Amino acid sequence: MRWSVPRPMFTETLPHPTVHIVFERQGRTPQRAELFGVTTGRFVKQLRGGGDAFGVKFRPAAHLALLAIDSRALTDRVTPLSELFGSDGERLARDIAAAVDLDARVALTESFLTAHTRALPEEAARFRDLVEHIARDRQVLRVEDAAKLAELDVRTLQRRFRKLVGVSPKWVIQRYRMHEAAEALKQPEPPALAELAVRLGYYDQAHFSREFKAVVGSAPRLFAAAARAELQRK
């Protein structure tokens, strides 16, 4: 990602239940080299001047091949790589900042990860696959649905989600359904809000609208109108 803006601007994205490593630089000067845990709120970033960013997105729970840690310790936290990996993290940050192109950055990162990762624990792999199933399966609308898939009782599922993924199964289900809602509302002919709310498992449109605004930052009608206006400009 590159940017060059004449004045500060904000960009935001819908969060995923994943851990990221992010490198930023201005020119060839490193600005940050950090590990981002799962972000439970809206992710908003201010862009200033010019710069670029390069990142690695782990699959859900797959960061446990890199860090033997309770994932809750990472949630809503940003940790410098130097704090996690000492001089190796500092060296990687410098090398990434000095890299001349994307291929060089990818090669440096792959070499670092190969040297520092272990086999992904079996339970983490199981929950990685479960989270990705939830993302695909539109019929998973409640924690009980996920517990049935995992063949676990609800309390055990909740404990393991927090430890391995970093957030609750309810949060994961709601976020993926919000991603689905946002994509539906971006279409040239979006569905009626009442219909969309029912499809996503909400009891009423008002509940859906409140949650959508809390996660996305604008009410569903305004989001759909802005998306329609953007389509018309293209």
MARVOVO-219711 format. One record per residue: residue in one letter; x, z, y of N, C-alpha, C, O in turn. Coordinates in steps of 0.05 Angstrom, whole numbers, always signed. Layout:
! residues N
('A',(X,Z,Y),(X,Z,Y),(X,Z,Y),(X,Z,Y))
...
//
This chain:
! residues 234
('M',(+17,+0,-24),(+0,+0,+0),(+18,+0,+25),(+36,+16,+27))
('R',(+12,-18,+43),(+27,-20,+68),(+7,-17,+92),(-16,-25,+89))
('W',(+16,-7,+114),(+0,-5,+138),(+16,-8,+163),(+40,+0,+164))
('S',(+4,-19,+183),(+15,-21,+210),(-8,-20,+229),(-23,-40,+232))
('V',(-12,+3,+242),(-36,+7,+259),(-27,+14,+287),(-9,+31,+291))
('P',(-40,+2,+307),(-33,+8,+335),(-40,+36,+343),(-29,+47,+362))
('R',(-60,+48,+330),(-69,+75,+337),(-76,+89,+310),(-83,+76,+291))
('P',(-75,+116,+310),(-82,+130,+285),(-109,+123,+274),(-128,+120,+290))
('M',(-111,+120,+248),(-137,+114,+236),(-139,+130,+210),(-119,+138,+198))
('F',(-163,+133,+201),(-168,+149,+176),(-177,+130,+154),(-192,+111,+158))
('T',(-168,+136,+130),(-177,+122,+106),(-185,+143,+85),(-173,+164,+85))
('E',(-204,+137,+69),(-213,+157,+49),(-220,+143,+23),(-228,+119,+23))
('T',(-218,+157,+2),(-224,+147,-25),(-240,+168,-40),(-238,+192,-35))
('L',(-256,+158,-59),(-270,+177,-77),(-250,+187,-98),(-236,+171,-110))
('P',(-249,+213,-102),(-229,+225,-120),(-236,+219,-150),(-259,+216,-157))
('H',(-215,+218,-166),(-217,+215,-195),(-206,+241,-207),(-191,+256,-194))
('P',(-213,+246,-233),(-202,+270,-246),(-174,+264,-258),(-169,+266,-282))
('T',(-156,+256,-240),(-129,+248,-248),(-108,+259,-229),(-114,+266,-206))
('V',(-84,+261,-239),(-61,+270,-224),(-45,+246,-216),(-43,+226,-230))
('H',(-33,+247,-192),(-17,+225,-181),(+10,+234,-172),(+14,+257,-164))
('I',(+30,+216,-173),(+55,+219,-159),(+55,+199,-137),(+50,+175,-142))
('V',(+61,+207,-112),(+60,+189,-89),(+86,+191,-74),(+97,+212,-68))
('F',(+96,+167,-67),(+120,+164,-50),(+112,+150,-24),(+98,+130,-25))
('E',(+120,+160,-1),(+115,+147,+24),(+141,+144,+39),(+160,+160,+36))
('R',(+143,+122,+55),(+167,+118,+71),(+160,+103,+96),(+140,+90,+98))
('Q',(+177,+106,+116),(+176,+90,+140),(+203,+75,+141),(+224,+88,+144))
('G',(+202,+49,+140),(+226,+34,+136),(+238,+41,+109),(+225,+38,+89))
('R',(+263,+50,+109),(+276,+60,+84),(+280,+90,+85),(+296,+101,+70))
('T',(+264,+103,+102),(+266,+133,+105),(+244,+146,+89),(+221,+141,+95))
('P',(+251,+163,+69),(+230,+176,+54),(+214,+196,+71),(+226,+212,+85))
('Q',(+188,+195,+69),(+171,+214,+83),(+159,+235,+64),(+156,+258,+72))
('R',(+153,+227,+40),(+143,+246,+21),(+147,+236,-8),(+146,+211,-12))
('A',(+151,+254,-26),(+152,+247,-55),(+140,+271,-68),(+152,+292,-72))
('E',(+114,+268,-76),(+98,+292,-83),(+80,+286,-107),(+73,+263,-112))
('L',(+73,+307,-121),(+53,+306,-142),(+27,+317,-131),(+26,+340,-122))
('F',(+6,+301,-133),(-21,+309,-124),(-37,+317,-149),(-41,+301,-167))
('G',(-47,+342,-149),(-66,+349,-169),(-93,+337,-164),(-96,+323,-144))
('V',(-112,+341,-181),(-139,+331,-177),(-150,+342,-151),(-148,+366,-146))
('T',(-160,+324,-134),(-172,+332,-109),(-202,+335,-112),(-216,+315,-119))
('T',(-213,+359,-108),(-241,+363,-114),(-260,+356,-90),(-283,+351,-94))
('G',(-249,+355,-66),(-265,+347,-43),(-260,+318,-35),(-248,+303,-51))
('R',(-269,+310,-12),(-264,+283,-2),(-234,+281,+4),(-221,+299,+15))
('F',(-223,+257,-3),(-195,+253,+3),(-193,+235,+27),(-201,+212,+27))
('V',(-184,+247,+49),(-181,+232,+74),(-152,+233,+84),(-140,+255,+84))
('K',(-142,+210,+91),(-114,+209,+100),(-113,+195,+127),(-126,+175,+132))
('Q',(-96,+206,+145),(-92,+193,+171),(-67,+175,+169),(-46,+184,+161))
('L',(-70,+150,+178),(-48,+131,+179),(-39,+129,+208),(-55,+127,+226))
('R',(-12,+130,+211),(+0,+127,+238),(+22,+107,+237),(+37,+106,+217))
('G',(+24,+91,+257),(+47,+72,+260),(+48,+53,+236),(+28,+41,+228))
('G',(+72,+50,+225),(+76,+33,+202),(+89,+48,+179),(+103,+67,+183))
('G',(+84,+39,+155),(+96,+51,+132),(+85,+39,+107),(+69,+20,+107))
('D',(+93,+50,+84),(+82,+41,+59),(+82,+64,+39),(+97,+84,+42))
('A',(+66,+61,+18),(+64,+81,-3),(+64,+68,-30),(+55,+45,-33))
('F',(+75,+82,-49),(+77,+73,-77),(+69,+97,-94),(+79,+119,-89))
('G',(+53,+92,-114),(+44,+115,-130),(+41,+109,-159),(+40,+86,-168))
('V',(+39,+131,-174),(+34,+130,-203),(+9,+146,-208),(+7,+170,-200))
('K',(-11,+134,-221),(-36,+148,-228),(-35,+153,-258),(-35,+134,-274))
('F',(-36,+179,-266),(-37,+186,-294),(-66,+183,-304),(-85,+186,-289))
('R',(-69,+177,-329),(-95,+178,-342),(-103,+208,-342),(-86,+225,-341))
('P',(-129,+214,-345),(-138,+242,-345),(-123,+258,-366),(-121,+250,-390))
('A',(-112,+281,-358),(-98,+300,-375),(-71,+289,-385),(-56,+304,-397))
('A',(-64,+264,-379),(-39,+252,-389),(-15,+263,-374),(+8,+260,-384))
('H',(-19,+276,-351),(+4,+288,-338),(+16,+311,-354),(+38,+320,-348))
('L',(+2,+320,-375),(+12,+342,-391),(+35,+332,-409),(+48,+348,-422))
('A',(+40,+306,-410),(+64,+296,-423),(+88,+300,-406),(+111,+300,-415))
('L',(+84,+304,-380),(+105,+308,-360),(+109,+337,-354),(+132,+346,-350))
('L',(+87,+352,-352),(+88,+380,-344),(+73,+397,-364),(+49,+393,-368))
('A',(+86,+416,-376),(+72,+435,-394),(+61,+457,-376),(+75,+477,-371))
('I',(+36,+454,-367),(+25,+471,-347),(-5,+473,-350),(-17,+455,-361))
('D',(-16,+495,-342),(-45,+497,-340),(-54,+480,-316),(-46,+485,-293))
('S',(-70,+460,-321),(-76,+440,-300),(-90,+452,-276),(-89,+440,-254))
('R',(-102,+475,-279),(-115,+488,-256),(-95,+495,-235),(-102,+497,-211))
('A',(-70,+499,-242),(-49,+506,-223),(-43,+482,-204),(-31,+486,-183))
('L',(-51,+458,-212),(-46,+435,-196),(-69,+426,-179),(-66,+413,-158))
('T',(-93,+435,-186),(-118,+425,-173),(-118,+432,-143),(-113,+455,-135))
('D',(-124,+412,-127),(-125,+414,-98),(-98,+423,-86),(-97,+435,-64))
('R',(-76,+417,-100),(-50,+424,-90),(-32,+399,-89),(-36,+380,-105))
('V',(-14,+399,-70),(+6,+377,-68),(+34,+391,-71),(+40,+409,-55))
('T',(+49,+382,-90),(+75,+396,-96),(+98,+376,-94),(+97,+355,-107))
('P',(+118,+382,-78),(+141,+364,-76),(+155,+360,-104),(+157,+379,-119))
('L',(+164,+336,-109),(+177,+331,-135),(+203,+348,-137),(+211,+356,-159))
('S',(+215,+353,-114),(+239,+370,-114),(+234,+398,-124),(+251,+411,-136))
('E',(+209,+408,-120),(+201,+434,-129),(+197,+434,-159),(+202,+454,-173))
('L',(+188,+412,-170),(+182,+410,-198),(+206,+401,-215),(+209,+410,-237))
('F',(+222,+384,-203),(+244,+372,-219),(+272,+375,-206),(+291,+363,-215))
('G',(+274,+391,-185),(+299,+397,-173),(+314,+373,-163),(+302,+355,-150))
('S',(+340,+371,-169),(+356,+349,-158),(+347,+322,-169),(+350,+301,-156))
('D',(+336,+321,-193),(+326,+296,-204),(+303,+285,-187),(+301,+261,-182))
('G',(+285,+303,-178),(+263,+295,-161),(+273,+285,-134),(+262,+266,-123))
('E',(+293,+299,-123),(+304,+291,-97),(+317,+263,-100),(+314,+246,-82))
('R',(+332,+259,-121),(+345,+233,-125),(+325,+211,-128),(+329,+189,-117))
('L',(+304,+216,-143),(+283,+195,-146),(+271,+188,-120),(+267,+164,-114))
('A',(+265,+208,-103),(+253,+202,-77),(+272,+185,-60),(+262,+166,-47))
('R',(+298,+190,-60),(+317,+174,-45),(+318,+146,-56),(+319,+126,-40))
('D',(+319,+143,-82),(+322,+117,-94),(+297,+100,-90),(+299,+76,-85))
('I',(+274,+112,-91),(+249,+98,-87),(+248,+88,-58),(+240,+65,-52))
('A',(+256,+105,-39),(+256,+97,-11),(+275,+74,-5),(+270,+58,+12))
('A',(+297,+73,-20),(+318,+53,-15),(+312,+27,-30),(+325,+6,-25))
('A',(+293,+27,-49),(+287,+4,-66),(+278,-20,-49),(+264,-16,-30))
('V',(+287,-43,-57),(+282,-67,-41),(+255,-80,-46),(+245,-94,-29))
('D',(+244,-75,-70),(+218,-88,-76),(+203,-71,-96),(+212,-50,-106))
('L',(+178,-80,-102),(+161,-65,-120),(+173,-63,-148),(+171,-42,-161))
('D',(+185,-85,-158),(+196,-85,-185),(+217,-63,-188),(+219,-49,-208))
('A',(+234,-60,-167),(+254,-39,-168),(+242,-11,-168),(+252,+6,-182))
('R',(+221,-7,-153),(+208,+19,-153),(+195,+25,-180),(+198,+48,-190))
('V',(+183,+5,-192),(+171,+9,-218),(+192,+16,-239),(+189,+35,-255))
('A',(+215,+2,-238),(+236,+7,-257),(+248,+35,-254),(+253,+49,-274))
('L',(+251,+44,-229),(+262,+71,-224),(+242,+92,-234),(+251,+112,-247))
('T',(+217,+88,-229),(+197,+108,-238),(+194,+108,-268),(+192,+130,-280))
('E',(+195,+85,-281),(+193,+85,-310),(+217,+99,-323),(+214,+114,-342))
('S',(+240,+95,-311),(+264,+108,-322),(+262,+139,-319),(+269,+153,-337))
('F',(+252,+148,-296),(+249,+176,-291),(+228,+188,-311),(+233,+209,-323))
('L',(+206,+175,-314),(+185,+185,-331),(+194,+186,-360),(+187,+204,-375))
('T',(+208,+165,-369),(+218,+164,-396),(+237,+188,-402),(+236,+199,-424))
('A',(+253,+195,-382),(+272,+217,-386),(+259,+244,-385),(+270,+263,-396))
('H',(+235,+246,-372),(+223,+273,-368),(+197,+278,-383),(+187,+300,-382))
('T',(+187,+258,-398),(+162,+262,-412),(+167,+268,-441),(+188,+262,-453))
('R',(+147,+281,-454),(+147,+287,-482),(+122,+274,-494),(+106,+263,-480))
('A',(+119,+277,-519),(+94,+267,-532),(+70,+282,-520),(+71,+307,-517))
('L',(+49,+268,-514),(+25,+281,-503),(+13,+298,-525),(+8,+289,-547))
('P',(+8,+324,-518),(-5,+342,-538),(-31,+330,-549),(-46,+317,-534))
('E',(-37,+335,-574),(-60,+323,-587),(-86,+330,-572),(-103,+313,-568))
('E',(-89,+355,-564),(-113,+364,-550),(-116,+350,-523),(-138,+342,-515))
('A',(-94,+346,-509),(-95,+332,-484),(-103,+303,-488),(-118,+292,-472))
('A',(-93,+290,-509),(-101,+263,-515),(-131,+261,-521),(-144,+242,-514))
('R',(-140,+281,-535),(-169,+282,-541),(-186,+283,-516),(-206,+269,-514))
('F',(-178,+300,-497),(-194,+303,-473),(-189,+279,-454),(-207,+272,-438))
('R',(-166,+267,-455),(-162,+242,-440),(-183,+221,-449),(-195,+209,-432))
('D',(-186,+218,-475),(-205,+199,-485),(-233,+207,-479),(-250,+189,-473))
('L',(-239,+233,-479),(-266,+242,-473),(-273,+236,-444),(-295,+226,-438))
('V',(-255,+241,-426),(-260,+236,-397),(-265,+206,-393),(-282,+198,-378))
('E',(-248,+190,-405),(-252,+161,-402),(-277,+151,-415),(-289,+131,-405))
('H',(-287,+164,-436),(-313,+157,-447),(-335,+164,-427),(-354,+148,-423))
('I',(-333,+187,-414),(-353,+195,-394),(-354,+174,-371),(-375,+168,-361))
('A',(-330,+164,-363),(-329,+144,-342),(-345,+119,-349),(-357,+106,-332))
('R',(-343,+111,-375),(-356,+86,-383),(-385,+89,-391),(-401,+71,-387))
('D',(-392,+113,-402),(-418,+116,-414),(-438,+127,-394),(-437,+151,-386))
('R',(-456,+111,-385),(-475,+119,-364),(-497,+137,-375),(-513,+148,-359))
('Q',(-497,+142,-401),(-516,+160,-412),(-507,+189,-411),(-522,+208,-416))
('V',(-481,+193,-405),(-471,+221,-403),(-477,+231,-374),(-463,+224,-355))
('L',(-498,+247,-372),(-507,+256,-346),(-506,+286,-343),(-508,+297,-321))
('R',(-502,+300,-365),(-502,+330,-364),(-479,+340,-381),(-468,+327,-399))
('V',(-471,+365,-376),(-449,+378,-391),(-456,+379,-420),(-438,+376,-437))
('E',(-481,+383,-427),(-490,+384,-455),(-484,+358,-469),(-478,+357,-493))
('D',(-487,+335,-455),(-481,+309,-467),(-452,+307,-474),(-444,+297,-495))
('A',(-434,+317,-456),(-405,+316,-461),(-398,+335,-484),(-381,+328,-500))
('A',(-411,+358,-485),(-405,+377,-506),(-412,+366,-533),(-398,+370,-553))
('K',(-434,+351,-534),(-442,+338,-559),(-422,+318,-568),(-415,+316,-592))
('L',(-412,+302,-549),(-391,+282,-556),(-366,+295,-566),(-353,+286,-585))
('A',(-358,+318,-554),(-334,+332,-562),(-337,+350,-586),(-318,+360,-598))
('E',(-363,+353,-595),(-369,+371,-617),(-359,+400,-612),(-347,+413,-629))
('L',(-364,+409,-587),(-357,+436,-578),(-381,+448,-565),(-399,+435,-555))
('D',(-381,+475,-564),(-402,+488,-549),(-395,+486,-519),(-372,+481,-512))
('V',(-414,+490,-502),(-410,+485,-473),(-388,+502,-461),(-372,+493,-446))
('R',(-388,+528,-468),(-367,+546,-456),(-339,+537,-464),(-321,+538,-448))
('T',(-336,+530,-489),(-309,+522,-499),(-301,+496,-484),(-278,+493,-476))
('L',(-320,+477,-482),(-315,+452,-467),(-306,+458,-439),(-287,+446,-429))
('Q',(-320,+476,-425),(-314,+482,-397),(-286,+494,-395),(-270,+486,-377))
('R',(-279,+512,-413),(-252,+524,-411),(-230,+504,-416),(-210,+503,-401))
('R',(-234,+486,-435),(-213,+467,-441),(-211,+445,-420),(-189,+435,-414))
('F',(-233,+438,-408),(-233,+418,-386),(-216,+429,-363),(-198,+415,-353))
('R',(-221,+454,-356),(-206,+466,-333),(-176,+468,-339),(-159,+462,-322))
('K',(-170,+475,-364),(-142,+478,-371),(-127,+451,-373),(-104,+449,-365))
('L',(-140,+432,-385),(-127,+406,-391),(-130,+385,-369),(-112,+371,-363))
('V',(-154,+384,-357),(-160,+364,-337),(-156,+375,-309),(-148,+361,-290))
('G',(-163,+401,-306),(-159,+414,-280),(-185,+419,-265),(-185,+433,-245))
('V',(-207,+408,-275),(-234,+412,-263),(-254,+415,-285),(-248,+412,-309))
('S',(-279,+421,-277),(-300,+426,-297),(-312,+400,-307),(-309,+379,-293))
('P',(-324,+400,-331),(-338,+376,-340),(-360,+367,-321),(-366,+343,-318))
('K',(-374,+386,-309),(-395,+379,-290),(-384,+363,-267),(-396,+344,-258))
('W',(-361,+372,-256),(-349,+358,-234),(-342,+329,-242),(-347,+310,-227))
('V',(-330,+326,-266),(-323,+299,-276),(-347,+281,-278),(-347,+258,-268))
('I',(-368,+291,-290),(-392,+275,-294),(-404,+267,-267),(-411,+244,-262))
('Q',(-406,+286,-248),(-417,+280,-222),(-401,+260,-207),(-411,+242,-194))
('R',(-374,+262,-208),(-357,+244,-193),(-359,+216,-204),(-360,+196,-189))
('Y',(-360,+213,-230),(-362,+186,-241),(-389,+174,-235),(-392,+150,-231))
('R',(-410,+190,-234),(-436,+180,-227),(-437,+173,-197),(-451,+155,-189))
('M',(-421,+187,-180),(-420,+180,-152),(-404,+154,-148),(-411,+138,-131))
('H',(-384,+149,-165),(-370,+123,-164),(-390,+101,-171),(-390,+80,-158))
('E',(-406,+106,-191),(-426,+87,-199),(-446,+82,-177),(-454,+59,-171))
('A',(-455,+103,-163),(-474,+100,-141),(-462,+84,-119),(-475,+66,-108))
('A',(-437,+90,-111),(-424,+75,-90),(-422,+46,-96),(-427,+29,-78))
('E',(-415,+39,-120),(-413,+11,-128),(-440,-3,-126),(-442,-26,-117))
('A',(-461,+11,-135),(-488,+0,-135),(-497,-5,-106),(-509,-26,-100))
('L',(-490,+13,-88),(-499,+11,-60),(-483,-10,-44),(-491,-18,-22))
('K',(-460,-19,-56),(-444,-40,-42),(-455,-68,-49),(-446,-87,-36))
('Q',(-473,-70,-68),(-483,-96,-76),(-500,-109,-54),(-513,-94,-38))
('P',(-502,-135,-53),(-519,-149,-33),(-548,-139,-34),(-561,-138,-13))
('E',(-558,-133,-58),(-585,-123,-60),(-584,-97,-75),(-589,-96,-100))
('P',(-578,-75,-62),(-575,-49,-75),(-602,-39,-85),(-623,-46,-75))
('P',(-602,-22,-106),(-627,-11,-116),(-639,+8,-97),(-626,+18,-79))
('A',(-665,+13,-100),(-679,+34,-85),(-666,+61,-91),(-658,+66,-114))
('L',(-664,+78,-71),(-651,+104,-75),(-665,+121,-96),(-652,+135,-111))
('A',(-691,+121,-96),(-706,+136,-116),(-699,+127,-144),(-695,+143,-162))
('E',(-698,+101,-148),(-691,+89,-174),(-662,+97,-182),(-657,+104,-205))
('L',(-644,+95,-162),(-616,+101,-168),(-613,+131,-175),(-598,+138,-193))
('A',(-627,+148,-161),(-625,+177,-166),(-634,+183,-195),(-621,+199,-209))
('V',(-656,+171,-204),(-666,+176,-231),(-646,+165,-251),(-641,+178,-271))
('R',(-635,+142,-246),(-615,+130,-265),(-591,+148,-268),(-579,+148,-290))
('L',(-583,+162,-247),(-559,+178,-248),(-565,+207,-257),(-547,+224,-258))
('G',(-590,+213,-264),(-597,+239,-275),(-605,+260,-255),(-605,+284,-262))
('Y',(-611,+252,-230),(-619,+272,-211),(-649,+276,-212),(-665,+258,-219))
('Y',(-657,+301,-206),(-686,+307,-207),(-702,+294,-184),(-725,+288,-188))
('D',(-689,+290,-162),(-703,+278,-139),(-683,+264,-121),(-658,+269,-122))
('Q',(-693,+246,-104),(-676,+231,-86),(-662,+248,-66),(-639,+242,-59))
('A',(-675,+270,-57),(-662,+287,-36),(-637,+300,-47),(-617,+301,-33))
('H',(-638,+310,-72),(-615,+322,-85),(-592,+302,-87),(-569,+308,-80))
('F',(-598,+278,-96),(-578,+257,-98),(-566,+251,-70),(-542,+248,-68))
('S',(-583,+248,-50),(-573,+241,-23),(-555,+262,-12),(-535,+256,+1))
('R',(-562,+288,-16),(-545,+309,-6),(-517,+308,-19),(-497,+311,-6))
('E',(-517,+305,-46),(-492,+305,-60),(-475,+280,-53),(-451,+282,-50))
('F',(-488,+257,-50),(-474,+233,-43),(-460,+236,-16),(-437,+229,-12))
('K',(-474,+247,+3),(-463,+251,+30),(-440,+271,+29),(-420,+267,+43))
('A',(-442,+292,+13),(-421,+312,+11),(-395,+300,-1),(-373,+307,+7))
('V',(-399,+282,-21),(-376,+270,-34),(-364,+246,-19),(-340,+244,-16))
('V',(-382,+229,-9),(-373,+203,+3),(-369,+206,+33),(-352,+192,+44))
('G',(-385,+223,+46),(-381,+227,+74),(-402,+215,+91),(-403,+219,+116))
('S',(-420,+200,+80),(-443,+188,+94),(-467,+187,+76),(-465,+187,+52))
('A',(-491,+187,+88),(-515,+186,+73),(-517,+159,+58),(-506,+139,+67))
('P',(-531,+158,+35),(-532,+133,+20),(-542,+109,+36),(-531,+87,+33))
('R',(-563,+113,+52),(-574,+90,+68),(-553,+80,+88),(-550,+56,+91))
('L',(-539,+98,+101),(-518,+89,+119),(-495,+76,+105),(-484,+56,+115))
('F',(-488,+86,+82),(-466,+74,+66),(-474,+46,+58),(-458,+27,+60))
('A',(-499,+42,+48),(-508,+16,+40),(-509,-3,+64),(-502,-27,+61))
('A',(-518,+6,+87),(-519,-11,+111),(-491,-19,+119),(-487,-42,+127))
('A',(-472,-1,+119),(-445,-8,+126),(-433,-28,+107),(-419,-46,+115))
('A',(-438,-24,+81),(-428,-43,+61),(-441,-71,+65),(-427,-92,+62))
('R',(-466,-72,+72),(-480,-97,+76),(-468,-111,+101),(-464,-136,+101))
('A',(-463,-96,+122),(-451,-107,+146),(-423,-119,+140),(-416,-139,+151))
('E',(-408,-105,+123),(-381,-114,+116),(-383,-140,+101),(-367,-158,+105))
('L',(-402,-143,+82),(-406,-167,+67),(-413,-190,+86),(-404,-213,+82))
('Q',(-429,-185,+106),(-437,-206,+125),(-414,-216,+142),(-414,-239,+151))
('R',(-395,-198,+147),(-372,-206,+163),(-352,-224,+148),(-336,-238,+160))
('K',(-354,-223,+121),(-335,-238,+105),(-343,-267,+102),(-329,-283,+89))
//
